[in-house]
Amino acid sequence: MPPLIEKPSYSLWQMTLYMLRLGTFGFGGPVALVGYMHRDLVEERKWISAADYKEGLALAQLAPGPLAAQLGIYLGYVHYRVWGATVAGLAFVLPSFLMVVALGWAYRHFGGIGWMQAVFYGVGAAVIGIIVMSAKKLTQKSVGRDKLLWAIYLLQVAVTVITESEVAWIFLAAGILVWLLRAPPAWLNKGGLNGIALSQLPFASALTTLDVPLLAQIAVFFAKAGAFVFGSGLAIVPFLYGGIVTEHHWLNDKQFVDAVAVAMITPGPVVITVGFIGYLIADLPGAVVAALATFLPCYFFTILPAPYFKQYGKLPGVIAFVDGITAAAIGAITGSVVVIAKRSIVDLPTALIALTSIVLLWRFKKLQEPFIIALAALAGLVLHPLLTR
């Protein structure tokens, strides 16, 4: 029997408006976006419980696909089930998709976007400050003073910094470790088999048969990207480069670098750069096919296991399992700050921009991130041309 859904304190329309706003103004990539959701929906509005948020974050880390988009889909599912997940996911992704399509049109018609590199010079550094503060808040709220969770957290920070990637099996191992230590199943002691098996349900996607061979190729390639790449939005970049530049030769190196820059200076999920890439390959149909093929797998990987998380999420063993995964996930998020910083902080001015962002967010608690992004973009437009002469 499915669990009863407690009466939410918000309407689906309110959640939709929130996701639209987050998709429109949520700068900083997956690390910042998951932090915004915790701050806004758990701490301030109290629409989502801390337990439901942790379940969503754990599921998003276990499944392949973009982290922030999957968490947003799960939070929509919490009280409004499949319809809520669908609407929340669309509302979160749509604003940034429209932005990257517009930028793709401008890029094609006006011959490149040199100004974008200047904007990214400033914004990329400011983003470091934003995600430092997001990671700090998530660590305080979810890891706290728990020594076991701190050990898992620090291990995952180190692994992420050293390997510059998120190792999926560590999340699973962390969950199993905390489960066995804190809420071991009865069969370990009694020999009975009373445990609950939670398994990933396989995803089977079917896209409408397309007459245009190029669009079919785009659909297949981006579906693989959405279905088999684990980790945050940035984890998909090497996979995209290998297929788009090296294998299919759809874009050259400069165009691909510009596509990554688009992802970083636009709000919403970083993975939405697939819309920009799809537009450059095959105009608007290419953008739509690339985005749908990328996000449909993560949608199904979220809503199919979600009922099991909701039904069994209050059991001690599942709570311990989720605690372990959450500690590892936040460790990976914190480690990714260092990885991204190595690419974004390239000189003294960018270091000062990042430090200023941290100080402003620390000092002024109500300061909105888009304000910092706007200032950083202006700084980039002024400084970058001077430094590259």
N, C-alpha and C positions, 0 to 999 in steps of 0.2 A: 504494500500500500504506500503510495507516495506521501511524503511529509506534507503537512498543512503549511500553506503560505501565510505568514503573519501579515497583517494589514500594513501596507507601507505608509509612511508619513509623507509621501510625495506622489505625484501623478506621473504617468508615463510621459506625458507632454513635458513636464518639468525636467525629467531625465533627458528627454530628447533635446530640449533647449540647452541643457548643460553640456551635452556631448557636442552639439553644434558650436557652442562657444569655445570649448576646449579644442576642437578641431580647427577653429579659426584663429585662436590666439595662443594656443599651447606650444610655445617654443621650447627647444632644448632636447628633443629626441626622447627615446623611450625611458631613460632614467628619470628625466624631469617629469614626463607625463604620468608615470605611475606614482610619483610623489605628489603631483597636483591632485590626482584622484583620491589619494589617502587624505590629504589636507582638506579638500573641499567636501568630499562625500562622507568621510568617516568622522573627521574631527569637527568641522564647522557645521555642516548641514545635518549630520547624523542620519543620513538616509540609509547608509550601509553599515552594518556592524563590523567591528574589527575582525571577528572570526570569518565572516563572509569575504572580506577583503583578502585575508590571508589565504583562504581557499582558492580564490580567483588567481592570486599571484602564484600560488603553487602550481595550479593547473597550467597557467600561461608559461611557466618555466619548463614544465615537463613536456608540453606538446611543441611540435615544430611551428614556426611561423612568428610573426611580429609580436613582441611582448605586450606593448601598450594596447594594440588593437584587440588582442585576445582578452586582456584584463577588462577593457571597456565592454566587450561583448558579454563577458561573464557577469559584470556588475548590472548590466541591463537584464540579464537572466534571473538574478536573485529574487526579485519580486514579481516580474512580469513574464518570466519563462521565455519561450522561443520568440514570441512576438516582441518582447522587450529586448532580447538579445539582438534581434534583427534590426530593429529601429535604432538602438543605441550604436550598433556597429556602423550602420549607414550614416548616421548623423556625425559620428566621429571622423569618418574617412572622407565624406563628400566635400567639405570645404577645402581641404588641402588638395584633393584631386582636381577640383576646378582651378585652383591656383596654379598647379604645375602644368595643366593643359594650357592655360593662358600664357605661362612662361614659355612653354614649348612653341606656341604659335609665334611669340615675340622673338624667340631665339632663331627660328627658321626664317622669319621675314626680315629681321634686322641684322642678321649676320653675326651670331655669337653674342655673348653677354660678358664682356670684359668687366663691366661695372659690378657684376655679381661676385667676382673674385675679391674685389675691394670690400664689398659688403660682408662677405664671409670672413675676411681677415679680422674685422671687428666683432662680428656676431659669433664666430667660432670661439673666440676667446671669452666672450661674455657667457656663452653657454656653459663653459667650464665652471664658472662661478655659480650659475644656477643649479647645475646638477650636483655640485659639491654640497650645497645646502639641502637639496632634496635627499641625497644619500645620507646626510647627517640625521635628518628628521626620521627617515625610515629606520635607520639603525637604532636610534633611541627608542622608537615606539615598538619595534618588533623583536629586537635582540635584548635590549634592556641590560640587566646585570647577570643574566643567565650564563654561567661559565661554559657549559657544554655548547650552547648556541654560539657563544663568542669564539670557541675553538673552531667550529665549523665555518663561521663567518670569516675569520682570519685566514683559514686555509683556502677558502674560495677566493678571497681577495688576492692572495699570493699566486694561485693558479691562473687567475684571469690576467694579472699583470705580466706574469712570465710567459704564458702561452699566447696572450693577446686574443683569446677566444674563450667561449663558455663551454665547458666540458659537461655534456648533458648527463652522463652517468653519475657524476658527483652529486647532482641534485637528488637523484633517486637514492643513492647510497646514504646521503645525509638523512633523508626521511626515514629510511629503514633503520639506521643506527639509533635515532632518537626514539623511534617506535619500540625497538627491542629493549632499550635501556629503561624507558619510562612507562611503557604500557605493553609489556610482552603478552603475546597471545596465549590463551590458556593451554593450547596444545604443546607449547614448549615445556610446560611443567607437568601436564596431566597425560600427555600422549594423545589427547583427542584432537579433532580437527574442527575448531569452532571459529577459525579466522575468516575474515572477509576478503575475497579476492577482488581487487580493483584493477581492472585492465583497460588499456586504451582500446577503444573500438576502432576498427579499421575504417579508413575514409575511402569512399569510392565516389569520385567526381565524374560527372558527365557533362561536357559542354556541347551545346548544339553544334551539329556538323556544319562546318563553314566551307563555303565554296572557294574562298581565296586561300591558296596554299600558304602564303606568308602569314596570314592571321592564324591559321591552324598551327604553324610553327611557333608563333608567339604564344598561343594558348598553352601548348605543351610545355614549352620551356619555362614560362612563368608559373605554371601549375607545379612543376617540379621545385621551383624556388620556394613557393609557399608551403609545399608539403614536406620538404626534406631538410630545410635549413633551420637549425635550432638557434635560440639566443635572441638578443636584441636586434633592432632594425639594422644596425651596422654590420651584424654578422652575415647579412645577405650580400654585402658589397663584393667580396671576393668571388662568390658564386656567380653573380651577375657579370662581373668582368670576364670571367673565363668563358661564359657562353656568348655574351653580346659582342665582345671585342675580339677574343681569340678564336672562338669556334665559328660563329655565324658571320662575323665581320659586319654586323648591323651598324655599329658606331666605331669611330676611331678613338684613340686615347684621350684627346682633348675633349671630345664630346662627352665621353663617359665621366671625366673629371668634373665637367660642368654639371652633369646630371647629379653627381654626388653633392656638389655645392648647392644645387637647387633643393635637395633633400634637407640640407642642414639649415638653410636660411628661411625655409617655409615652415609654418606651424604644422602640428599633427604628426602622425607616424612617419619616421624616416623612410620606411619602405614605400611610401607613396611616390618616391622617385620613379617607380615603375611606370606611373602614368606619363611622366615626362619622357622617359625612354621609349615607351610605346608610341607616343605622339611623333617623336623624331623618326621612328621606323616606318610607321604606317598611318600617320595623321590621327584624327579622332577615333576611328575604329580600332586602331592599334592601341591607343591609350586605354580605351574601355576594356578591350580584351585582356591586356596586360594586367590591369588593376583587378578585374574580376577573377582572373586565373590565379593571381597571387593571394587574394584575400578569402576566396571561397574555402580553400583547405583549412585555414586557421579558424574560420567560422564553424565548420563542422567538427574540427578537433576540439572546439570549446563546448558546443551545445550537446554533443553526443555523450561525453563523460560527465557533464554538469549534473544530471539527475543523481548520479551515484555520489558525487561530492556532497550534494544537498542532503541526500537521504542518510548517508552514513557519517557526515561531517562532524557530528557531535559525539561520536564514540571516542573513548580515551585513546585508543590505538591510532585512529585517524587524526585526531588532534595532534598527537606526538609526531606522526608522520609529516603532517603539514608544517609543524613548527620547524622540523629539521630542514625541509625543503625551503621554507621561507628564509631561514638563516643563511643557507647557501645562496639563495637567489639575491638577497641583499648584499652578500659578500661579492657576488659577481657584478652587481650594479656598481658597488663602490670601486671595485677593481677596474671596471671599464672607465671610470673617471680618469684614472691614470693613463690608460691606453689612449683615450680620446685627447687628453691634454698634451700628449707627446706630438700629436698631429696639429693641434690648434695653437699651442703656445710655442711660437717659433723665434721670438725675440723679446726684447725688453718692453716695447709698447703693448704687445699682446699679453705679456705677464701682468702688466699694470692694469689693463682692462679687466682681466680675470679677477685680480685682487680687488679692484674697485667694486666689481659686481658682488663679490662675497661680502665686503664691508657694508654695502648699501642694503643687501638683503638681511644681514645680521642686525643692522642698526634700525632699519625701518621695516617692521614686521608686516605691515599692510601694503608695502610697495608691490605693484604689479609687475610681473616679469616682462610683458610687452614693452613697458616703458624703458627698461634696461636694454632690451633688444634694439629699440629704436635709437637710443643714444649710442650704442655700440656700432650700429650700422653707419651712423653719421661719422663716428670716429674713423671707421674703416674707409669710408669714401674720402676723407681728408688725408689720412696718414698713408694709406697704401700707395697712391700715386707718388708721394714724396719719397717713399722708401724703395720704390722699384725703378727709379730713374737711373 
